[in-house]
Amino acid sequence: MVEHDIVIVGGGLAGLSAALNAAPGLDIAVISKVHPLRSHSVAAQGGINAALGNHPEGRDDSWERHAFDTIKGSDYLADQTAAELLCQQAIPMLYELEHLGVPFSRFPGGVIAQRPFGGAGFPRTCYAADRTGLVLLHTLYEQTLSKDVHFYEEWLVTNLVVRDGRCYGLVAYDLQSGEIIPIKARAVIFATGGYGRVYQKSTNALINFGSGIGLAYRAGIPLKDMEFVQFHPTSLYGKNILITEGARGEGGYLINNQGKRFMADYAPSAMELAPRDIVARAIQTEIQKGRGFEGEYVYLDLRHLGKEKIMKRLPGIREICLYFGGLDPIEEPIPIQPAQHYSMGGIDVNEKAASPVEGFYAAGECSCVSVHGANRLGGNSLLEAVVFGKIAGLSASEYVQESQGEDRAARLVNEAAAQLKERINQWLSKESRGNVYQLFHRLKKIMMEKVGIFREKGPLAEALEEIGELRHRYHQLALRSDCLQFYQELVTMMEFEYMLDIAEVITKGALAREETRGSHFRLDFPRRDDQNWLKHTIAEFTPKGPRLTYRPVKITRYQPQERKY
Ligand SMILES: Cc1cc2nc3c(=O)[nH]c(=O)nc-3n(C[C@H](O)[C@H](O)[C@H](O)COP(=O)(O)OP(=O)(O)OC[C@H]3O[C@@H](n4cnc5c(N)ncnc54)[C@H](O)[C@@H]3O)c2cc1C
């Protein structure tokens, strides 16, 4: 058995920010299913928001303006106290990151450079060319290594052990040895990232299965606002690799097959820099109305920016286009289409990153505080990961220092590990009917086609039924090899059940929410309905499927108004 004071699951930005800020003297461990530097945070391109006021057009910026943009961007579903906290903390956090050694791009005077981003009133996105996540993650990893933090790489956490409202630890599968390991912890922090791969087209890393969200849910921790799924407007056609919003921030145009900058018809003043939900729907509408290319994509045109600007500000985007798209954006427009990108919903936590279960915390994309409400603004997610990662590290430390350990912890985690071993033995002793990859493939298609950008009662109800059928087929599966080392089919078998749970919660929440808000667009209810739906969806696990209840949104000083850009 492994034992630590605080176990952090996830080696991305939220996890490392928690590890760095946990109290000195405590015994801290980070578990990750891949090497921490392969976490999806490393792929973030465009930047991180803070109202530093460094841009010549951003001198009047303030954290209050940042909070207003975030809340308006959220279609008024964000908890305003949480959004205010995030935007206030953004400014000191950026300087903290700078002092830790993050090599941000600079303006000529030497201050941190900032660029315009969608839905923002001022240019406030700080960046390191188009590799912001890479430099942030490498810097935090380096800093964490200098502390006394224990890393477990290539360990998949499979179960969370909760009894009577308190968290006792985890069970993990060590890919290298093939062993199932019980882990005792006084506090657990989940920083397990998003579930992008539940959708067929996603900008997310291939590891983003979202199992952390699923296993918290199964352990009795509620999920919040899961029906809000962000589709990024611009992913490279055919590959769905992200083309950062920074490309539009630097001045890129969106063009249809008539050569028109069609955003003029959807967001006449913000144009290409309207929030993502609006731009993604505009692109999808153009394609559906026959104004796309080959019925599948539109163009993102950067040619007018010139070679020098593209090479300096968007070098990674140029490489992606050259290597994966076979084109040079200096000379040709980029074919793009929307793809799943981010999860606004997640594990229900408060502004201290605490869940309703004692000793269990969550931060980053797997969590929902909620700061993004129904639609996240670009550049706010890296920010959330570092700010709330830090808060989670501090809160969990405080809890551990003030609480007593319990004797039954070891017994409970050992029992949970024994149950998992028993389950694996059952999978090994059965004849297999089908394989998990076929079901996985089917699930992604259902989610893309029926629970995508545009939603409607009929298809949503069908999706729910089909997810139920997939679950039935999942229970008939077995494993085909008894060598458990680096056994990817076993990984997928264990994570897939959680993906089914996530898909079910998203779909049920989307079916119930009879309005349009942010990323959730109902063709049959195309208006926002504050009277009935200005509230968070809370989903709790029951053996018969998710039970939905609702909770009011916290409003401070920003009264909901019509969202125009
Ligand atoms: C291509 C791309 C570009 C982006 N660009 C930007 C941007 O410019 N600005 C911005 O603000 N946001 C951006 N985002 C969003 C942002 O990068 C993410 O939301 C954020 O980095 C998530 O950080 P995280 O620490 O929560 O999770 P991640 O970085 O995804 O890390 C999750 C960690 O959890 C581990 N894990 C998961 N499940 C398990 C398990 N069961 N057992 C063990 N370990 C597990 C993984 O190994 C990993 O270490 C982008 C996202 C993408 C996909």
The ligand as an ORCA input file, in Angstrom:
! r2SCAN-3c Opt
* xyz 0 1
  C      -5.167     22.298    -27.922
  C      -5.608     23.112    -26.748
  C      -5.216     24.429    -26.610
  C      -5.619     25.187    -25.513
  N      -5.225     26.491    -25.429
  C      -5.597     27.216    -24.347
  C      -5.162     28.567    -24.198
  O      -4.405     29.095    -25.009
  N      -5.578     29.256    -23.107
  C      -6.381     28.693    -22.149
  O      -6.706     29.368    -21.177
  N      -6.797     27.415    -22.265
  C      -6.410     26.663    -23.332
  N      -6.835     25.363    -23.430
  C      -7.526     24.740    -22.298
  C      -6.513     24.418    -21.208
  O      -5.281     24.066    -21.788
  C      -6.957     23.278    -20.309
  O      -8.266     23.458    -19.884
  C      -6.053     23.192    -19.078
  O      -4.696     23.153    -19.456
  C      -6.400     21.977    -18.247
  O      -5.450     21.807    -17.244
  P      -5.674     20.697    -16.145
  O      -4.471     20.743    -15.267
  O      -6.993     20.861    -15.547
  O      -5.706     19.313    -16.953
  P      -4.658     18.601    -17.936
  O      -3.541     19.447    -18.325
  O      -5.481     17.993    -19.011
  O      -4.050     17.444    -17.030
  C      -4.818     16.342    -16.615
  C      -3.914     15.384    -15.867
  O      -4.691     14.372    -15.254
  C      -4.095     13.105    -15.461
  N      -5.185     12.117    -15.386
  C      -6.410     12.178    -15.932
  N      -7.146     11.111    -15.579
  C      -6.351     10.358    -14.783
  C      -6.534      9.123    -14.094
  N      -7.700      8.457    -14.120
  N      -5.484      8.622    -13.381
  C      -4.294      9.277    -13.337
  N      -4.091     10.464    -13.961
  C      -5.101     10.978    -14.664
  C      -3.404     13.223    -16.793
  O      -2.379     12.289    -16.916
  C      -2.880     14.665    -16.724
  O      -1.646     14.678    -16.051
  C      -6.443     24.605    -24.528
  C      -6.838     23.277    -24.652
  C      -6.459     22.549    -25.760
  C      -6.960     21.134    -25.886
*
